[in-house]
Amino acid sequence: MSRNEIISPEGLRVDGRRPLELRRVLTRTGVLSQADGSSYVEQGNTKVLAAVYGPREPLRKGAVLHDRANINVEYSVASFSSGERKQKLRQDRRLMEISTTIKQAFETVITTTSFPRSEIDIYLQILQTDGGAVHTAINAATLALIDAGIPMTDYLCACSAGHVNNQPILDLNYLEESADVPTLTVAIMPNSGKITMLGLEARLHVDKLEEVITLASDGCLQMKETMDDAIRTSTRNLARTVLD
């Protein structure tokens, strides 16, 4: 697909959305009984499963931090998640980079000083990918951490935005990302407005950068509302179960 085909003359994208419209989002928490916290998030056709274990005693003594908890993030993509087969070494290196980026983002919001000499493990599995896998994984991790009862100073919400044919677009799908549309992934703390992560794929002219960051941040705020609803629903169901 060429960039000229991303937005039709009627102003619609390939999946029928308007340029500034998020994909359909489905969220669930508490989906894994063995984990301390878990969640499942669908954003369009991208599907992510998140599991959180801890705080618990570190498996490796060398990983002990005496003043705070150590956060480990493992980001993996199921072999059946897409029709493509990528070179394994190159893919593994990319997955490690994403894991490190997500870890650094969550170190700013998790109250790690409450759990010295312990570790918190976050496992993120991409079950199906149709664009926006990283920001969907961050949102799934946030829900799983809340489900685990791990204290955080704020939500961490993420979304992507791009710019094509002089038009900013929100929440890119796989076809749009594959067309080499400049894609910016943003993670913010919505209550403070602080940006904790910026990731840019392909070149974006500096004159367009502020507009794209603003749009991605707006998408993050929309995700915050969706995640809030999911947590309220989960809490009501839990309270109903306890009272019954």
N, C-alpha and C positions, 0 to 999 in steps of 0.2 A: 504494500500500500504506500502511495506517495503522500507527501504532506498536503498536497492540494485536495486530497480525498478525505482528509480527517474531518472537515466540517462541510456539510452539503450546502448548496445554495439556499436551502430552506433554514439553515442555521442549526442543523441537527448533526450529531456525531454518529459514528458507525453503529453504536448500540442504542440509538434513539434518544440519547440524553441531550439536553442543552449544554452549552459550553461550561456554565458555572454550576452544574448539577452533580451531586454525589451519586455514586452507585447505591443500589439497595444494600442495606446493612442488616445482618442477622447476628445476634449475640446470645450466648448461653454461658452460664457459669456452673461450676460444680459438676463437670461432666466426667471427671475421673475420680473414682472413689479412693484410689491408693495415694493420690497426690495430696499435699497440704492445701493446695489451691489449683484450680484449673479453669479453663475457658475455651470456648469454640467461637470463632468469628468468621462470618462470611461477608465479603465485600465484593459485590458483583459475583463473579465466578471464582474469585480467589478465596481459598478456604484454609484456615490456620487453626491448629490445636496448640494450646499453651498449658504447660504444667509447671508448678512451683513446688519445690521441696525445701523445707527449712523454716526458720533458722535451725541448723543442726551442727553437730560436731564435724569439723573438716575431715575429709577422708585422708588428705595429705597434710602432714604436720608442717611442711614448709609453706603451706598456704595460710597459716594462722596469722591474723592481724590482731594485735593485743588491744587496740583501741576501738575497733569496729568490725562489722561483719564483712566478709569477702563475698562479692557477687560473681557468680559464674553464669555465663549465658552460652547456650548451645543452639545455634540456628541451623536447621537442616531442611533439605528439600527432598520429598519422597521421589523415588525414581519414576513413579507413575504420574507425577504432578503435571507434566506437560508432554507434548508429543516429541519434544526435542531431546537429543542425547548429546550432552556437552562433554568436552574433554575433562576427565576426572580431576587431574591435577589442577587445572585452571579453575574449575568449579570449587574445589576444596579450598583454594586460596581465597577466593571471593567470599565463600561462606564464613571463613575465619575473620575476614575483614568486617563483614556485617555483624558477626557476633560481638566483636570488640566495640564497634560503634554503638550497638544497642546497650552493651554493658556500661559504657561511659555515660550514656544518656540517663540510665536508671540510677547511677551513682549519685546524681544530683537531686533525686527525689526520694529515694528510700532512706529512712532514718537508720543508717547502718550503725551509728554509735550506740543504739539501744541494745545491740547484740554483739558485744566484743567476743573475740576468739570463736566465732562461728562462721558458717557460710550459708548463703542463699543461692540455690540453683534454679535457673530458669531455662526450661526446655521449650523450644519453639519448632514445631514441625509444619512445614508447608505441604498440605495435602493436595492442593490444586492451585495452580498459578494462572492468573489472567491479568497480570499487571498489579502494581502496588503491593507486592508481597511484603516488603520491609515495613511499610507503615501499618499494614494490617497486623503484622506480627507484634509491633510495638503496642498497638491497642489491645491485642489479645493478652499480652504480658501484663499490662496494667490491670485488666480485669482479673487475671489469675492471682496477682499479688494482693488485690483487695479481697478476693475470695479466701486467700490464705491468712488474712488478718494481719498482714505485715504493714506497719505504719509508714505512711509516706506524707511528705509535706504538701503534695498536690497530685492531681492526676498527671499522667504523661500521655498526651494525645498527639497523634501523627496523621498527616495527610500529604498527598502530593499534588503538584500543579505544574503546568507546562505552558508553553507559548508557541503558537503556530498561526501563520497567516495573519499576523497582527492581532491575534485574539488569544487571551489567556484562557486556559481550560483547566478544570478541576478534576482530580482523581482519575488519572490516566489508566486505561486498560492496556492489555498486552499488545493489541494491534497498533495503538497510538505510541507506545514505548518502542515498538519494533520499527516504526517509521522514523526513528532518530529525532523525535520531538524532544527538545531540551526539557528535562524532567527534574524538578526540584522536590525533594522530600524534606518536610519540616516536622519537627517534634517540639511541642511547646508545653509549658505549664500554664493552663488556661486561667487560673486565678490571678497569677502574677503577670501573665503575658510574656514570661521569659522564654526565649528560644534555647533549647538544649541540644538540638541537632539540626544540621543543614547538610544535605547531600545532593550534589548536582551531577546529573548524567547528561553528557553532551554540552556543547558550548551554548551559553545564553548571553546575549548582549547586555552590558551593564545597565543600559537605559530601561530594560524590561525587568531587571532583577527585583526591584522594590514591589512592582505590581504583582509579580508571581509569588513573592514571599507573603504579601498581604492576602492573596487569594488562598494560598495553602493554609495560612493561619486561620482564616475564616472557616475552612474545611475542618480544621482541628476543633474549633469551637462547636461546630455541628456534631462532630463525633463525640465531644464531651456530653452533649445532651443525650445522645443515643446510649452512651455508656452509663450515664446517670440513671436512665430509665431501666437498664438491665440490672443494675445493682439494687435499685428500689424494688423491682419485681422479685429478685432473688431473696432479698431481706424479708419481704412480706411472706413469701412462700415458706421460708425457714421459720418465721414467727408462728405461722399457722400450724406448721408441723409440730413445733414445741408445745403450743397451747392445746393441740388436739391430743 
